[in-house]
Amino acid sequence: MSHYVSDIREPLIRGHKSYHDITEDLVSPTEKTPGFGWIVGFIISLSLLGFGLFCIAWTVWHGIGTWNLNRTIGWGWDITNFVWWIGIGHAGTLISAILLLFRQKWRTGVNRAAEAMTIFAVICAALFPGIHVGRAWVVFYFFPYPNTRGPLWPNFNSPLLWDLFAISTYFTVSLLFWYTGLVPDFATVRDRATGLRRKIYNFLSFGWTGSAKHWQRWESLSLILAGIATPLVLSVHTIVSFDFATSIIPGWHTTIFPPYFVAGAIFSGFAMVLTLMIITRKLLHLEDYITIAHVESMNKVILVTGTIVGVAYLTELFIAWYSGYVYEQFAFFNRAAGPYWWSYFGMMFCNVVSPQFFWKRSWRRNIAFTFFLSIVINIGMWFERFVIIATTLARDYLPSSWSYYSPSWVEMGIFAGTIGLFFTLYLLFTRVAPVVAIAEVKSILKSAGDQYTGPNKIHHGHDHGSESHGHEDHSVHSTDHDNDSHS
Amino acid sequence: MAKHKDIIYGLYNDEEDLLRAVKQAKADHLEIMDVYTPFPIHGLDPILGLSESRLHIAGFIYGSIGTLTAFLGMSWIFTKDWPQIYGGKPHWPVPAFIPITFELTVLFAAIGMVVTFYVVNGLGPGVVNPTIDLRITDDKFCICFDKSEVDASAVESFLRSSGAAEINSKTI
């Protein structure tokens, strides 16, 4: 339905695409043999993953002693990485759920890949609590189930247990939401395929037909899932922050943590979405679907959330001073001037200073600069978690227990392994599924395609180019039809 | 499909042609079997006479089951099955139950709704539905009639007059 769209709004689909062009452009990457860049990327990712698996096996075999954690510093890179990965996941849900509720059309260009990123990031995150408990083979003790140990139940007062529930729920709901969106697109892939490929995609598409009633329920389901995923995503990082905030450690015991963690999560997540999407749009030639307008919108979110994070840092500092509580004051003085001062200034520069460059429109719309800054922000947000965890633990109440921590090769290897895992899964995803949601992009074509809005608009009635496209492609298929066709 | 159906269907090139045609079919009292589109068409449901989806009601019920399961489950465990004192807190620490109660509400609602969605639609892993036209998932908008319910010649003239780009018959 072509309702009125202001000409000021930038088109979100470029190149005067017809519906068939959209199908062609978005499905074809899954139908071609992978390019050189993909193969190189996959080999690197798989190697990192392999090394990560070796390091995990090493940890499980020899025990947590292979990590450089000590009596004072019980959480190091493991929990830093856990919080970092979980945070990255948040952008996917924000794009797919919150922006759906706000009816932001630009989400359709990036929601599929961002949600995939969420799922892969949560898998990477969930790995860390699983192995850092030490005896990974009894990790199912986390879950409350009737058992022969009493039955002995987990402690429902513990934020660590809340976290388990939050992350399991988050993973499940994200997966369901993502897959439900994929089903119609798998049907599109199926209907272009033959032989075994058709059978596989028919299985994946659950026999989708495109019936009006199914679409109605599909939209209803998407909307409600978005509605419940929105408080869910806010709850997940809130509960992650409770892991710290409910403790009595100075520097952790602060009420600002939940909103500050959520803002930081969205901030880092958008940075990762940009890192991925800038590479993806280049390699898969999706510049017409993931446009500068999309990049700019995401950069605006980065600017807002980055500024919230900056305000939160300053508020923390102010409150530490204003509280008059010496331990709190020391904790913050120690962050900036203690043994980990470099990570504090890294965090401040990457998270507070760097997003402010996006006030300038031409920089917001510069792909190379955005890519560079997205990496900077990813690093900065990793530093933030490291600052919160390591600096705080390194200087606790008892000066005799003060110590220093730097990771062992095993910890670094596991982190590298999760990066490998993340990119391995992402690269496989780009081969199997359309990385841009086909049906959703088609549904915004009439209001956001550049032939309908913006400076290149064509004033026409019903010629949408669909007659002139794709007859060659369909000549194979048309043998399936009875031949009493009229035109 | 257990029973074969003889169908006649028209393919339209644009959703606006489809909407006009559906309106006309309703005015002509032609019994539409189904409408198939490559993406959800807003404004189609009221014209087609589809009642609002009740999936949200199901979602509310599943969510409530989740709330009760979590809250009553934790309450039973902490007060009846194995009461323990954690950090001097009471046996029934209601505020501490809020996060898990919330998470399970969301989890139950999401799983329940998604399963319901596939079951009521007759979709699922391994389901093979008859293909009416391969281009319906690409760029064609289809109105489909069951030949046993309508007069085929009337439908054909309707499809032609309403601007269908193609008119086909087949058995599914």
Boltz contact constraints between the chains, C-beta under 6 A:
constraints:
  - contact:
      token1: [A, 1]
      token2: [B, 42]
      max_distance: 6.0
  - contact:
      token1: [A, 1]
      token2: [B, 43]
      max_distance: 6.0
  - contact:
      token1: [A, 19]
      token2: [B, 139]
      max_distance: 6.0
  - contact:
      token1: [A, 20]
      token2: [B, 138]
      max_distance: 6.0
  - contact:
      token1: [A, 20]
      token2: [B, 139]
      max_distance: 6.0
  - contact:
      token1: [A, 23]
      token2: [B, 138]
      max_distance: 6.0
  - contact:
      token1: [A, 153]
      token2: [B, 77]
      max_distance: 6.0
  - contact:
      token1: [A, 153]
      token2: [B, 82]
      max_distance: 6.0
  - contact:
      token1: [A, 155]
      token2: [B, 86]
      max_distance: 6.0
  - contact:
      token1: [A, 156]
      token2: [B, 74]
      max_distance: 6.0
  - contact:
      token1: [A, 157]
      token2: [B, 86]
      max_distance: 6.0
  - contact:
      token1: [A, 157]
      token2: [B, 93]
      max_distance: 6.0
  - contact:
      token1: [A, 157]
      token2: [B, 96]
      max_distance: 6.0
  - contact:
      token1: [A, 162]
      token2: [B, 99]
      max_distance: 6.0
  - contact:
      token1: [A, 162]
      token2: [B, 100]
      max_distance: 6.0
  - contact:
      token1: [A, 165]
      token2: [B, 100]
      max_distance: 6.0
  - contact:
      token1: [A, 165]
      token2: [B, 103]
      max_distance: 6.0
  - contact:
      token1: [A, 166]
      token2: [B, 103]
      max_distance: 6.0
  - contact:
      token1: [A, 169]
      token2: [B, 103]
      max_distance: 6.0
  - contact:
      token1: [A, 169]
      token2: [B, 106]
      max_distance: 6.0
  - contact:
      token1: [A, 169]
      token2: [B, 107]
      max_distance: 6.0
  - contact:
      token1: [A, 173]
      token2: [B, 110]
      max_distance: 6.0
  - contact:
      token1: [A, 176]
      token2: [B, 110]
      max_distance: 6.0
  - contact:
      token1: [A, 176]
      token2: [B, 114]
      max_distance: 6.0
  - contact:
      token1: [A, 187]
      token2: [B, 137]
      max_distance: 6.0
  - contact:
      token1: [A, 188]
      token2: [B, 137]
      max_distance: 6.0
  - contact:
      token1: [A, 191]
      token2: [B, 134]
      max_distance: 6.0
  - contact:
      token1: [A, 191]
      token2: [B, 137]
      max_distance: 6.0
  - contact:
      token1: [A, 206]
      token2: [B, 123]
      max_distance: 6.0
  - contact:
      token1: [A, 206]
      token2: [B, 124]
      max_distance: 6.0
  - contact:
      token1: [A, 206]
      token2: [B, 127]
      max_distance: 6.0
  - contact:
      token1: [A, 207]
      token2: [B, 123]
      max_distance: 6.0
  - contact:
      token1: [A, 207]
      token2: [B, 127]
      max_distance: 6.0
  - contact:
      token1: [A, 207]
      token2: [B, 128]
      max_distance: 6.0
  - contact:
      token1: [A, 207]
      token2: [B, 129]
      max_distance: 6.0
  - contact:
      token1: [A, 209]
      token2: [B, 129]
      max_distance: 6.0
  - contact:
      token1: [A, 210]
      token2: [B, 36]
      max_distance: 6.0
  - contact:
      token1: [A, 210]
      token2: [B, 37]
      max_distance: 6.0
  - contact:
      token1: [A, 210]
      token2: [B, 136]
      max_distance: 6.0
  - contact:
      token1: [A, 210]
      token2: [B, 137]
      max_distance: 6.0
  - contact:
      token1: [A, 211]
      token2: [B, 34]
      max_distance: 6.0
  - contact:
      token1: [A, 211]
      token2: [B, 36]
      max_distance: 6.0
  - contact:
      token1: [A, 212]
      token2: [B, 35]
      max_distance: 6.0
  - contact:
      token1: [A, 212]
      token2: [B, 44]
      max_distance: 6.0
  - contact:
      token1: [A, 212]
      token2: [B, 48]
      max_distance: 6.0
  - contact:
      token1: [A, 213]
      token2: [B, 50]
      max_distance: 6.0
  - contact:
      token1: [A, 214]
      token2: [B, 121]
      max_distance: 6.0
  - contact:
      token1: [A, 215]
      token2: [B, 40]
      max_distance: 6.0
  - contact:
      token1: [A, 216]
      token2: [B, 45]
      max_distance: 6.0
  - contact:
      token1: [A, 216]
      token2: [B, 50]
      max_distance: 6.0
  - contact:
      token1: [A, 216]
      token2: [B, 53]
      max_distance: 6.0
  - contact:
      token1: [A, 217]
      token2: [B, 53]
      max_distance: 6.0
  - contact:
      token1: [A, 217]
      token2: [B, 55]
      max_distance: 6.0
  - contact:
      token1: [A, 217]
      token2: [B, 117]
      max_distance: 6.0
  - contact:
      token1: [A, 219]
      token2: [B, 40]
      max_distance: 6.0
  - contact:
      token1: [A, 220]
      token2: [B, 53]
      max_distance: 6.0
  - contact:
      token1: [A, 220]
      token2: [B, 55]
      max_distance: 6.0
  - contact:
      token1: [A, 221]
      token2: [B, 55]
      max_distance: 6.0
  - contact:
      token1: [A, 221]
      token2: [B, 113]
      max_distance: 6.0
  - contact:
      token1: [A, 221]
      token2: [B, 117]
      max_distance: 6.0
  - contact:
      token1: [A, 224]
      token2: [B, 56]
      max_distance: 6.0
  - contact:
      token1: [A, 224]
      token2: [B, 59]
      max_distance: 6.0
  - contact:
      token1: [A, 228]
      token2: [B, 106]
      max_distance: 6.0
  - contact:
      token1: [A, 228]
      token2: [B, 109]
      max_distance: 6.0
  - contact:
      token1: [A, 232]
      token2: [B, 106]
      max_distance: 6.0
  - contact:
      token1: [A, 239]
      token2: [B, 99]
      max_distance: 6.0
  - contact:
      token1: [A, 439]
      token2: [B, 39]
      max_distance: 6.0
  - contact:
      token1: [A, 442]
      token2: [B, 38]
      max_distance: 6.0
  - contact:
      token1: [A, 442]
      token2: [B, 39]
      max_distance: 6.0
  - contact:
      token1: [A, 443]
      token2: [B, 39]
      max_distance: 6.0
  - contact:
      token1: [A, 464]
      token2: [B, 14]
      max_distance: 6.0
  - contact:
      token1: [A, 466]
      token2: [B, 13]
      max_distance: 6.0
  - contact:
      token1: [A, 466]
      token2: [B, 139]
      max_distance: 6.0
  - contact:
      token1: [A, 477]
      token2: [B, 134]
      max_distance: 6.0
  - contact:
      token1: [A, 481]
      token2: [B, 168]
      max_distance: 6.0
  - contact:
      token1: [A, 482]
      token2: [B, 168]
      max_distance: 6.0
  - contact:
      token1: [A, 482]
      token2: [B, 169]
      max_distance: 6.0
  - contact:
      token1: [A, 482]
      token2: [B, 170]
      max_distance: 6.0
  - contact:
      token1: [A, 485]
      token2: [B, 166]
      max_distance: 6.0
  - contact:
      token1: [A, 485]
      token2: [B, 168]
      max_distance: 6.0
  - contact:
      token1: [A, 486]
      token2: [B, 167]
      max_distance: 6.0
  - contact:
      token1: [A, 487]
      token2: [B, 165]
      max_distance: 6.0
